[in-house]
Amino acid sequence: MKLHPDASNAYAIQSYSAEGVVVNGKLQTGAMILCAVNGPQKWSASSFENLNQAHFDALLPLQPELVLFGSGAKLQFPAPRLLQGLIAKGIGVETMDNGAACRTFNVLAGEGRRVVLALF
């Protein structure tokens, strides 16, 4: 049984590894934001330890309904205060390890949802 449509105009992740993420055939390395509609772009966040609210507020102009935060190879939750700007706008935030975040992004983007992936 198929759970998502065969054709989509959304950006999709073909693979991910420690080296980076392949989006629509192009390898993306380093911290990245991936919008289902606008595609990938660099994210100014350099590490989990250096995250601040401005890093997450930078996602607001993309007008997501949901943000998937890929915290790296292992699951790490950001401090709730860092997500205040997103939550105040009614934007859902889910934290996952990078693998789970990439897989979930593909499903939601394929459904036509306004999802944004932010990961290291």
Secondary structure, DSSP 8 states (H G I E B T S, - for coil): ---S-S--SS--EEEEETTEEEETTEEE-SSEEEETTTEEEE-S---GGG--HHHHHTTGGG--SEEEEE-SSS-----GGGGHHHHHTT-EEEEE-HHHHHHHHHHHHHTT--EEEEE-
